[in-house]
Amino acid sequence: MLSRRAFLTLGLAGVVVAGGGLAWSSYASAMRTARDRVARGSKTVPTRHGVMEYAVEGEGPPILMIHGTGGGFDQGLAFSRRLIAAGYRVIAPSRFGYLRSEMPSDPSSENQADAFVDLLDALGVERVPVVGGSAGALSATAFSLRHPDRCAALVALVPASYAPDRSLAPPPGALTELIITRALRSDFLFWLGLATAGSAMTGALLATDPALVAVASAEEQARAKAILWDILPVSARADGLLNDARLSGNPAPMPLADITVPTLAISLDDDRFDTIAAARYIAAEVPGAKLVTWPTGGHIYIGHDADVAEAIDGFLRGL
């Protein structure tokens, strides 16, 4: 017969194995959902900087929607759902290193802007307003500067761009950078963080106070959760994420005073990435630019999703 200690040990081992099996089953299910989601609805087109993935959804005047860090065409469409419902045709590319878009030797914001032109050429779109969210505001701004004949207007949404007084996080040390790089290439580690520390990841990755999300409407809570979980599969976005960290971690100044297209900057005072400083700088430097802000909402503008869409819609219809 088994001793009491042996029996308890075997029982504990069984619980651990069963728990591990459940965890792995949950992870496998989440990955199937994530891979299925990004496997549908997009196409690719050759550009001067390699293959670029994109999706188009909606009917009406076209908008070029440039996603932020951790995104892809899927994030661009998700962030545009209210604009699509309002009657716009959204063109949502995956930027360099995200999903099926290739990573060129020089993945600069300027080269991303040039690739957008090739995408528009392939779609037969002559001129289009561009909306750039977070790190996507860098290439959107570059597009307005380099191709004003193709850019009808610029919307910088919570822009992770340069401002002389913007607070930036210090660059990570070598060990931290190694850990981040490894984690971004591991779907399992990223899933584990989502499954066990969702609030912490909301604060760190989405730069939004988790307490703000906790008291938001059920619809807004679901939106915040979807933004996080839709980063999976993170391994397919790792190159783009790391490139964004380089570009937006210490963004270079751009000649904003040279922008000639109508411009709108949007941000929130409590965005932990301090994009409010960048938005105010854009509004101050770009001739005739407009500024829309709210005091709370964080980087993902919790509680203001409808307000943001209304501001963009009103701005574009007023052109």
C-alpha positions in Angstrom: 0.0 0.0 0.0 1.1 3.6 -0.6 2.1 5.6 2.4 0.1 8.7 3.2 3.0 10.9 2.1 3.3 9.0 -1.2 -0.4 9.2 -1.8 -0.4 13.0 -1.2 2.6 13.4 -3.4 1.0 11.5 -6.3 -2.2 13.5 -5.8 -0.3 16.8 -5.9 1.5 15.7 -9.1 -1.8 14.8 -10.7 -3.2 18.3 -9.9 -0.1 19.9 -11.5 -0.3 17.7 -14.6 -4.0 18.3 -14.9 -3.5 22.1 -14.5 -0.7 22.1 -17.0 -2.9 20.2 -19.4 -5.7 22.7 -19.0 -3.3 25.6 -19.5 -1.9 24.1 -22.6 -5.4 23.4 -23.9 -6.3 27.0 -23.3 -3.2 28.3 -25.0 -3.7 26.0 -28.0 -7.3 27.2 -28.3 -6.3 30.9 -28.1 -3.7 30.4 -30.8 -6.1 28.6 -33.2 -8.4 31.5 -32.8 -5.7 34.1 -33.4 -4.2 32.3 -36.4 -7.7 31.8 -38.0 -8.5 35.5 -37.5 -5.4 36.8 -39.3 -5.5 34.1 -42.0 -8.7 35.5 -43.6 -9.6 38.8 -45.2 -6.2 40.1 -46.3 -4.3 40.2 -49.6 -0.7 41.1 -50.5 0.8 43.5 -53.1 4.4 44.0 -54.2 6.0 47.3 -53.3 9.4 48.9 -53.8 10.2 47.7 -50.3 8.8 44.1 -50.5 5.5 42.5 -50.1 2.9 44.4 -48.1 -0.3 42.9 -46.7 -3.5 44.8 -46.6 -7.3 44.5 -46.2 -10.1 46.7 -47.5 -13.5 47.0 -45.8 -16.5 49.2 -46.2 -18.1 51.3 -49.0 -17.6 55.0 -49.6 -14.8 57.6 -49.6 -11.4 55.8 -48.9 -9.3 56.2 -45.8 -5.8 54.9 -45.3 -5.7 53.5 -41.7 -2.2 52.9 -40.3 -2.1 50.7 -37.3 -0.1 51.1 -34.1 2.4 48.9 -32.3 1.3 45.3 -31.9 -1.1 45.6 -34.8 -1.5 44.7 -38.4 -4.3 45.0 -40.9 -6.6 43.4 -38.3 -6.0 46.1 -35.8 -6.5 48.8 -38.5 -9.9 47.4 -39.3 -10.8 46.9 -35.6 -10.0 50.6 -34.9 -12.0 51.6 -37.9 -15.2 49.8 -37.3 -17.1 53.0 -36.4 -15.8 54.8 -39.5 -16.7 51.8 -41.7 -20.2 52.0 -40.2 -20.3 55.7 -40.9 -19.7 55.1 -44.6 -16.0 55.0 -45.3 -13.9 52.5 -47.3 -11.0 51.7 -45.0 -7.7 50.5 -46.5 -5.7 48.9 -43.7 -2.1 47.8 -44.4 0.1 45.7 -42.2 3.3 47.8 -41.7 6.8 46.4 -42.2 7.4 43.2 -40.1 3.8 42.7 -39.2 2.1 39.5 -40.2 2.6 38.9 -43.9 4.3 42.2 -44.7 8.0 41.8 -45.3 10.8 43.6 -43.3 13.1 45.5 -45.7 16.7 46.3 -44.8 15.7 49.9 -44.0 12.3 49.8 -42.3 12.1 53.5 -41.8 8.9 55.6 -41.5 9.8 57.2 -44.8 10.1 53.9 -46.6 6.8 52.8 -45.1 5.2 55.9 -46.5 6.6 55.2 -49.9 5.2 51.6 -49.7 1.8 53.1 -49.0 2.0 54.9 -52.4 2.6 51.6 -54.1 -0.4 50.1 -52.3 -2.6 52.9 -53.4 -1.4 52.6 -57.0 -2.3 48.9 -56.9 -5.8 49.8 -55.7 -6.3 52.6 -58.2 -6.7 55.2 -55.4 -5.3 58.6 -56.3 -5.6 60.6 -53.1 -6.7 59.6 -49.6 -6.8 60.9 -46.0 -4.5 59.0 -43.7 -5.1 58.1 -40.1 -2.1 57.0 -38.1 -2.5 55.6 -34.6 0.3 55.6 -32.0 3.5 54.4 -33.7 1.6 54.4 -37.0 1.4 58.2 -36.8 5.1 58.3 -37.7 4.7 56.8 -41.2 1.4 58.6 -41.6 3.1 61.9 -41.0 5.9 60.9 -43.4 3.3 60.1 -46.0 1.8 63.6 -45.7 5.3 65.1 -46.0 6.7 63.0 -48.8 3.5 62.6 -50.9 1.2 65.6 -50.4 -0.2 64.9 -53.9 -1.5 61.6 -52.6 -2.5 62.7 -49.1 -5.8 64.5 -48.7 -5.5 65.0 -44.9 -3.6 63.7 -41.9 -5.1 62.5 -38.6 -2.5 61.8 -35.9 -4.3 59.7 -33.3 -2.5 59.4 -30.0 0.8 60.0 -31.9 3.9 58.3 -30.6 6.0 61.0 -32.4 8.5 63.6 -31.5 7.9 66.6 -29.2 10.6 68.5 -27.4 8.9 68.2 -24.0 7.5 64.6 -24.4 8.4 62.2 -21.6 10.0 59.0 -23.0 10.9 55.9 -21.2 14.6 55.2 -20.8 16.0 52.7 -23.2 16.2 49.1 -21.8 19.5 47.6 -20.8 21.0 44.8 -22.7 19.5 42.0 -20.5 16.1 43.6 -20.5 16.2 44.0 -24.3 17.2 40.3 -24.7 14.3 39.2 -22.5 11.8 41.4 -24.4 13.1 40.1 -27.7 12.8 36.5 -26.6 9.3 37.1 -25.2 8.0 38.8 -28.3 9.0 35.7 -30.3 7.2 33.4 -27.9 3.5 33.1 -28.4 3.3 31.0 -25.2 5.0 33.5 -23.0 2.9 36.3 -24.3 -0.3 34.3 -23.9 0.8 33.4 -20.3 1.2 37.1 -19.5 -2.3 37.8 -20.9 -3.8 34.9 -19.0 -2.2 35.7 -15.6 -1.4 39.4 -15.6 -3.9 41.1 -17.9 -4.2 44.3 -15.8 -0.5 44.8 -15.7 -0.2 44.3 -19.4 -3.0 46.8 -19.9 -1.0 49.4 -18.0 2.4 48.5 -19.6 1.4 47.7 -23.3 -1.7 49.8 -23.7 -0.5 52.7 -21.5 -3.9 52.9 -19.9 -4.8 52.9 -16.2 -6.3 49.4 -15.6 -8.6 51.0 -12.9 -10.1 53.2 -15.7 -10.9 50.1 -17.8 -12.4 48.4 -14.7 -15.1 51.0 -14.4 -15.8 51.5 -18.1 -18.8 50.1 -19.9 -18.9 46.5 -20.8 -18.4 47.4 -24.5 -15.3 49.4 -23.7 -13.9 46.7 -21.4 -14.4 44.2 -24.2 -12.6 46.5 -26.6 -9.6 46.9 -24.3 -9.4 43.1 -23.8 -9.6 42.5 -27.6 -6.8 45.0 -28.3 -4.5 43.0 -26.0 -5.5 39.5 -27.0 -5.5 40.4 -30.7 -1.7 41.0 -30.5 -1.6 37.2 -30.8 0.1 35.6 -32.6 2.8 38.0 -31.3 5.6 35.9 -33.0 4.2 37.0 -36.4 4.4 40.6 -35.3 7.7 40.5 -33.5 9.8 42.2 -36.2 7.4 45.0 -36.6 7.1 45.4 -32.8 10.9 45.6 -32.4 11.1 48.1 -35.3 8.4 50.3 -33.7 10.3 50.2 -30.4 13.3 51.6 -32.2 11.4 54.3 -34.2 8.9 55.4 -31.5 11.2 54.8 -28.5 13.2 57.8 -29.5 11.4 59.4 -32.4 13.2 61.8 -34.7 11.9 65.3 -35.3 10.0 65.8 -38.6 9.6 69.1 -40.4 6.0 69.5 -39.3 5.8 73.1 -40.5 6.2 71.8 -44.1 2.9 69.8 -43.9 0.4 71.4 -46.3 -2.6 69.1 -45.9 -5.4 69.6 -43.4 -4.3 68.0 -40.1 -6.0 66.8 -36.9 -4.2 65.7 -33.8 -6.0 63.7 -31.1 -4.8 62.6 -27.7 -5.6 62.3 -24.0 -4.0 63.9 -21.0 -3.5 60.7 -19.1 -1.9 58.6 -21.9 1.0 57.0 -20.2 3.0 57.2 -23.4 2.6 61.0 -23.1 1.3 61.4 -26.7 -0.6 64.5 -25.5 2.7 66.3 -25.8 3.2 65.1 -29.4 -0.4 66.0 -30.3 0.0 69.5 -29.0 3.3 69.9 -30.8 1.7 68.8 -34.1 -1.1 71.2 -33.6 1.3 74.1 -32.8 3.7 73.4 -35.7 1.5 72.3 -38.6 -0.2 75.4 -40.2 -3.9 75.4 -39.5 -3.9 72.1 -37.6 -6.7 71.2 -35.2 -6.4 69.6 -31.8 -8.9 67.4 -29.9 -8.1 66.2 -26.4 -9.8 64.6 -23.4 -8.6 64.5 -19.8 -8.9 60.8 -19.3 -9.0 57.6 -21.4 -5.4 56.5 -21.7 -3.6 55.5 -24.8 -6.6 53.5 -26.1 -9.0 56.3 -25.2 -11.3 54.3 -23.0 -14.7 55.8 -22.8 -14.1 57.9 -25.9 -14.1 55.4 -28.8 -17.3 56.9 -30.2 -16.0 60.4 -29.6 -12.8 59.7 -31.5 -14.7 58.3 -34.5 -17.1 61.3 -34.4 -14.1 63.8 -34.3 -12.4 62.1 -37.3 -15.7 61.8 -39.3 -16.5 65.5 -38.6 -13.0 66.6 -39.6 -13.1 64.6 -42.9 -16.6 65.7 -43.8 -15.7 69.3 -43.2 -12.8 69.2 -45.7 
